[in-house]
């Protein structure tokens, strides 16, 4: 900030902006009318800049494989919920949002578990995802994950995702270093 701001004022501003911005995409936030409070406007500008930087980092290729295998799970065999969830994953913006969350909230080697859509997507309330980042920080990173029913074997899935992310990190590192 251009000048010091008290913690009370920052907390009030955060509360007000969280209510205003909940669920909005970057373009919606950027198109909001200018705020009369200079602090609000400065923070909105920083939020838009940060969201765009994150979106730029997520703009690479997205590959999906095996999503149709989810339909073979007993919970989803005759379920419209599974079809809605798979349709949601067919939309690039949804996958970008998930990947952006992972990039924002974890380091390379970090792992996150999303259960029941974590309130973000009604279509995923019966599903879970185990997501991990891999690569070389600042040079080349990616995200991989496993999507399935909430009753998936977390004891097996979490170490598997962590292991594969580690292998991919090693591969990326070897490729970059020329080994």
C-alpha positions as CSV (number, residue, x, y, z in Angstrom):
1,X,0.0,0.0,0.0
2,X,1.1,3.6,-0.6
3,X,0.7,4.4,3.0
4,X,0.4,2.5,6.3
5,X,-3.0,1.1,7.0
6,X,-4.3,-0.1,10.4
7,X,-5.1,-3.8,10.9
8,X,-8.7,-2.9,11.8
9,X,-9.2,-1.0,8.5
10,X,-7.6,-3.8,6.6
11,X,-9.9,-6.4,8.3
12,X,-13.0,-4.3,7.6
13,X,-11.9,-3.8,3.9
14,X,-11.2,-7.6,3.6
15,X,-14.6,-8.5,5.0
16,X,-16.4,-6.0,2.7
17,X,-14.5,-7.1,-0.4
18,X,-14.9,-10.8,0.4
19,X,-18.6,-10.3,0.4
20,X,-18.6,-8.3,-2.8
21,X,-16.3,-10.5,-4.8
22,X,-17.3,-14.0,-3.7
23,X,-17.7,-16.2,-6.7
24,X,-16.8,-13.6,-9.3
25,X,-14.3,-14.2,-12.1
26,X,-11.5,-11.8,-12.8
27,X,-13.3,-10.1,-15.7
28,X,-16.3,-9.4,-13.5
29,X,-14.1,-8.0,-10.8
30,X,-12.2,-5.8,-13.3
31,X,-15.5,-4.4,-14.7
32,X,-16.9,-3.4,-11.3
33,X,-17.5,0.4,-11.0
34,X,-14.7,2.3,-9.4
35,X,-14.9,2.4,-5.6
36,X,-15.1,5.6,-3.7
37,X,-12.8,4.3,-1.0
38,X,-9.2,4.6,-2.2
39,X,-8.1,1.5,-0.2
40,X,-10.9,-0.6,-1.7
41,X,-9.9,0.5,-5.2
42,X,-6.1,-0.2,-4.6
43,X,-6.9,-3.7,-3.2
44,X,-9.3,-4.4,-6.1
45,X,-6.5,-3.5,-8.5
46,X,-4.0,-5.8,-6.8
47,X,-6.6,-8.6,-6.7
48,X,-7.2,-8.3,-10.5
49,X,-3.5,-8.2,-11.2
50,X,-2.8,-11.3,-9.1
51,X,-5.7,-13.2,-10.6
52,X,-4.5,-12.4,-14.1
53,X,-1.0,-13.5,-13.2
54,X,-2.3,-16.8,-11.9
55,X,-4.4,-17.3,-15.0
56,X,-1.4,-16.7,-17.2
57,X,0.5,-19.4,-15.3
58,X,-2.4,-21.8,-15.8
59,X,-2.9,-21.2,-19.5
60,X,-0.9,-24.2,-20.7
61,X,-2.3,-27.4,-22.1
62,X,-4.7,-29.4,-20.0
63,X,-4.8,-33.1,-20.6
64,X,-7.5,-35.4,-19.2
65,X,-7.5,-39.2,-19.4
66,X,-9.7,-41.8,-17.9
67,X,-12.6,-39.6,-16.8
68,X,-15.0,-42.0,-18.4
69,X,-13.7,-44.7,-16.0
70,X,-15.5,-42.8,-13.2
71,X,-18.8,-43.9,-14.6
72,X,-17.8,-47.5,-13.8
73,X,-17.8,-46.8,-10.1
74,X,-20.8,-48.2,-8.3
75,X,-21.9,-44.8,-7.0
76,X,-22.0,-43.4,-10.5
77,X,-23.1,-46.4,-12.6
78,X,-26.6,-44.9,-13.1
79,X,-26.1,-41.4,-11.8
80,X,-26.8,-38.1,-13.4
81,X,-24.4,-36.6,-10.8
82,X,-21.5,-38.3,-12.4
83,X,-22.5,-37.1,-15.9
84,X,-22.8,-33.5,-14.6
85,X,-19.4,-33.8,-12.9
86,X,-17.8,-35.1,-16.1
87,X,-19.5,-32.4,-18.1
88,X,-18.0,-29.8,-15.7
89,X,-14.6,-31.3,-16.2
90,X,-15.1,-31.0,-19.9
91,X,-15.1,-27.2,-19.5
92,X,-11.6,-25.8,-19.6
93,X,-12.4,-22.9,-17.3
94,X,-13.3,-25.3,-14.4
95,X,-10.1,-27.2,-14.7
96,X,-8.2,-24.0,-14.9
97,X,-9.9,-22.8,-11.7
98,X,-8.9,-26.0,-9.9
99,X,-5.3,-25.8,-11.2
100,X,-5.1,-22.1,-10.2
101,X,-6.2,-23.0,-6.7
102,X,-3.5,-25.6,-6.5
103,X,-0.9,-23.2,-7.8
104,X,-2.0,-20.5,-5.4
105,X,-2.2,-22.7,-2.3
106,X,0.7,-25.1,-2.6
107,X,4.3,-25.5,-3.5
108,X,5.8,-28.0,-5.9
109,X,5.5,-31.3,-4.1
110,X,2.4,-30.0,-2.3
111,X,-0.8,-32.1,-2.3
112,X,-4.4,-31.1,-1.8
113,X,-7.5,-33.1,-1.3
114,X,-10.9,-31.7,-2.4
115,X,-13.9,-33.5,-0.9
116,X,-17.4,-32.9,-2.2
117,X,-16.4,-30.0,-4.4
118,X,-15.5,-28.1,-1.2
119,X,-18.5,-25.8,-1.6
120,X,-17.2,-24.5,-4.9
121,X,-19.1,-26.7,-7.3
122,X,-22.5,-28.2,-6.6
123,X,-21.9,-30.8,-9.4
124,X,-19.0,-32.2,-7.5
125,X,-20.6,-32.8,-4.1
126,X,-20.4,-36.6,-4.4
127,X,-16.8,-36.5,-5.7
128,X,-13.3,-36.1,-4.5
129,X,-10.0,-35.0,-6.1
130,X,-6.5,-35.5,-5.0
131,X,-4.3,-32.9,-6.7
132,X,-0.5,-32.4,-6.6
133,X,2.0,-29.9,-8.2
134,X,5.1,-31.1,-9.8
135,X,8.1,-29.5,-11.7
136,X,10.8,-27.0,-11.0
137,X,9.6,-23.8,-9.2
138,X,9.9,-20.7,-11.3
139,X,10.8,-22.7,-14.5
140,X,8.2,-25.3,-15.3
141,X,5.4,-26.7,-13.2
142,X,2.3,-28.7,-13.7
143,X,-0.5,-30.3,-11.8
144,X,-1.8,-33.8,-11.8
145,X,-4.7,-35.3,-10.0
146,X,-7.1,-38.2,-9.5
147,X,-10.9,-37.7,-9.6
148,X,-13.4,-40.1,-8.2
149,X,-16.1,-40.8,-5.7
150,X,-15.9,-39.5,-2.2
151,X,-15.4,-43.1,-1.0
152,X,-12.2,-43.5,-3.0
153,X,-9.2,-45.2,-1.2
154,X,-7.4,-42.1,0.1
155,X,-4.8,-44.3,1.7
156,X,-3.8,-45.6,-1.7
157,X,-4.6,-42.5,-3.9
158,X,-2.7,-39.9,-1.9
159,X,0.7,-41.7,-1.8
160,X,0.3,-42.6,-5.5
161,X,-0.4,-39.1,-6.6
162,X,2.5,-37.8,-4.4
163,X,4.8,-40.5,-5.9
164,X,3.9,-39.8,-9.5
165,X,4.2,-36.0,-8.9
166,X,7.7,-36.7,-7.6
167,X,8.6,-38.7,-10.6
168,X,7.4,-36.0,-12.9
169,X,9.3,-33.4,-10.9
170,X,12.5,-35.4,-11.4
171,X,11.7,-35.8,-15.1
172,X,11.2,-32.0,-15.5
173,X,14.3,-31.3,-13.6
174,X,16.4,-33.7,-15.6
175,X,15.0,-32.3,-18.9
176,X,15.7,-28.7,-17.8
177,X,19.2,-29.5,-16.5
178,X,20.0,-31.5,-19.7
179,X,20.7,-34.8,-17.9
